[in-house]
Structure formats: structure tokens, C-alpha cells
Amino acid sequence: MHGLPRSSPRSDIEIYRMWEIYKAVNARVKAGGEVVNLLVGEPTLPPPRKATEAAQAALASGRALGYTEALGISALREGIARLYRRRHGLDIAPARIAVTIGTSSGFMLAFLAAFSAGDTVAVVEPSYPAYRGALQSLDLIPYRVGTDAGTRYRVTPAMIDALPPHVKGVVVASPANPTGTMLDGAELKAIYDACRRRGLWLIVDELYHGVTFDRPADTVLAAGPDVIVVNGFSKYWGMTGWRIGWLVLPERLVRPIEALSGSLQISAPTLSQIAALAALDADDEMQARVGSYRRNRDRLLSALPGFGIRRFAPPDGAFYLYADVGDFTDDSVAFCRRMLDETGVVVAPGVDFDTAQGQHFIRLSFCMDEAVVEEAVKRLGPWFQRLNRAAEPAI
Ligand SMILES: Cc1ncc(COP(=O)(O)O)c(C=O)c1O
């Protein structure tokens, strides 16, 4: 008798440990407990008003809102091109822009277009865990490039020069999740040049552009066109569930991406594309939110030393702070569970972001209301004091 076939090895991807913590959060809420949530990286405010108005008008018009062109509606691609002119003074041809279903599908399309099954792709860690999962699901092999506080968890050109010869590409983010640290224009150019020298594909995740605190983010596109940039509307515009991202492509990838997109997604959701186009004009509304994230960052930065957390890189952007809690634990999942149980505050364990060093780290997300961050600080202060006392050697 033939049983049901096994699932494929490429679908054998680790489920984020964060979801374990999430289940504990749900159990706590169900039991009537309070939770102060610094876990998820999802802005809690609604999308920009202009975006919802545009979506409402499109619905009210009675139009079919059918498929769009595979690479997205031209008004949106032109609007995104104008964004590069406004933010960076760069002329990007709309023809090089492909609209995707969130950056998540942008990554899949980019990996499919750039690499062949079995290729090895360098992933800078700590980083967003889905890079590894997406690569593995496409029969690609992630190669860990570890970084530490010495470079503020950022990749250097020397690290790229030192990659083994079988590596075919590099995935970098700026500002990065989970650290919020950023590469400036000169650093991005040096990385771009290092990749060009080695003939590597360079893929840069710029999804957190716009969410920056002390200076605007530079784009790697200023270094030249031979790079794949991934970006989208989920973070700065807070439109996670609308699922709109985009790619900026080198000429030679435009046709392959158009073909892949036609077969894999037909087009990104039409209503969301219309809303995204309107969101491009909502800088005033969004800047006020970034101001609130900045105050949250500053509040956490001022609180951490009092917690006895001394090793962290102040974030330049995004809404995360990655803190070394190695003085207290070598099991970041257990540490997060204990924090939740004893204080009601929930943060993410570092293991999701760094496959080698993550047991010593936690990620605090601060895209939520300022009152939530304040409450977390209030609860964590005495808790860390107890931990510090327990960690002191007995006299
Ligand atoms: C660095 C980074 N890239 C990509 C994503 C995926 O976002 P989306 O698919 O909503 O664009 C996330 C989500 O948290 C992220 O943190």
C-alpha cells in the first residue's frame, strides 16, 4: 500500500521561535492576564488617511478592480520613481520598478530570478529570519555572515571579500531588523563595489527607509544600477496587511521578473496598489509617527543602562532595539518566557535573527504607542534589578 508522500525537504523550514512566545501571550490574555507587547514589528496605527480614502473611492466607483499589469499599475511605478527623486535626488526609470505582494514576494521573485537551485547565498546575521526560510524553500543554501557590536551588526566590504568562492550573492538590510542600524552612502558604495569585484548579486532590503531618527537613510541605488533593491509599504506607511512591496531592478532582470510575476502572482492586489499610490503623498502624517518612534527609542535607550544592559547598538532607524542579555541567560527563548510570566512584558528572542549568537540577545520592538513603551520600562526596571542582584557574586 502507498501512503501519503512526505512533504518536501525544502519545506522543512524552522518556524520562528517568536510564535512560541506568541502562543504564551495568547494563553496569558485568555486567562485574563495583561500583556505589554514589544514583540511584533507591526505599526498599530491605521494606514495613512489618504490611502484609505483612495481605497474607499475605488470601491465606491463600482469598477471591476481586476488584475493589473504584472509589474504593477504604471501610476504606482511612476509614483515610486518620483519617491527616489524626492528622497535621494535619483532618476530611476519606472520601467525598472516591479510592484510585488509585500517585500516577501519581492524576495521570492528576486531570488528566483538571480539564483539557480543549489546556489549558496550569504545572509548577514543578525537579520530578518524569512531571508533564510525563503532561500531554503527555493533550494538555495543560506551562508551565515556573522556580525557583532564591533561593526554595529553591519556587514563590511572585508566580510564580502572573505566570502568563499561558491557564494553567488549577498542579502543586506539597511536599516536592519532586528538591530535598526544603518549603512551610510559611502559604506553602501563600498559594499556595492565589493560585490561587483566578486561578480556577486547584491540584494538590499530598504523596507525601513523613512523610519529613521537622526539622518535620512541612503539608498544603495546611488552607488549604481547593478543591485536589487527591495522595499514596500509595510513599515513607514504602516500598511502591513495591504501587501504591497516593490523591487528596483537592474535592466537585465526586468523581463525575467515580469515573466516570473505573471506566472506566480499575476499581479499585486489592485485595491492595495491604488491605496499605496495615495500613501506616497502622506509624508506629513507619517513623519508624525516617526517622531513618536523616535521618542520610544530614546526612552528605551535611557532605560537600558539602568536595567544592567550595557551592550547594544543604538538604532538609527526601523523600530527595534537588539540588546545583549548574555549576562543573564544563554537561552533567549526561556528568558523571554520568564520575562512574560513575571512582568507581562513580551519581547522577541534573538535566536530567530541569529542562528549562532541569538541565545544571548532579545529584540525590543517600539512601533507601538508611547504609553506602552513607558509601561514596559516601568515593569522591567525592578525586574532587571532583581536579576542583577541574583547575578552578583556572593561575598
Ligand atoms: C527587514 C524586513 N524585510 C521584510 C519584511 C517583510 O515585510 P512585508 O512582506 O510586509 O513587506 C519584514 C517584516 O517584518 C522585515 O522586517
The ligand as a Tripos MOL2 file, in Angstrom:
@<TRIPOS>MOLECULE
LIG
   16    16     1     0     0
SMALL
NO_CHARGES

@<TRIPOS>ATOM
      1 C1         13.5930   43.5520    7.2700 C.3       1 LIG1
      2 C2         12.2630   43.0600    6.7930 C.ar      1 LIG1
      3 N1         12.1220   42.7600    5.4930 N.ar      1 LIG1
      4 C3         10.9530   42.3030    5.0150 C.ar      1 LIG1
      5 C4          9.8400   42.1170    5.8450 C.ar      1 LIG1
      6 C5          8.5510   41.5970    5.2340 C.3       1 LIG1
      7 O1          7.5930   42.5790    5.1250 O.3       1 LIG1
      8 P1          6.4360   42.6660    4.0170 P.3       1 LIG1
      9 O2          6.3390   41.3610    3.3130 O.co2     1 LIG1
     10 O3          5.2090   43.0200    4.7860 O.co2     1 LIG1
     11 O4          6.8410   43.7660    3.0830 O.co2     1 LIG1
     12 C6          9.9500   42.4250    7.2000 C.ar      1 LIG1
     13 C7          8.8010   42.2260    8.1150 C.2       1 LIG1
     14 O5          8.8680   42.3720    9.3090 O.2       1 LIG1
     15 C8         11.2050   42.8980    7.6880 C.ar      1 LIG1
     16 O6         11.3750   43.2000    8.9850 O.3       1 LIG1
@<TRIPOS>BOND
     1     1     2 1
     2     2     3 ar
     3     2    15 ar
     4     3     4 ar
     5     4     5 ar
     6     5     6 1
     7     5    12 ar
     8     6     7 1
     9     7     8 1
    10     8     9 2
    11     8    10 1
    12     8    11 1
    13    12    13 1
    14    12    15 ar
    15    13    14 2
    16    15    16 1
@<TRIPOS>SUBSTRUCTURE
     1 LIG1         1 GROUP 0 **** ****
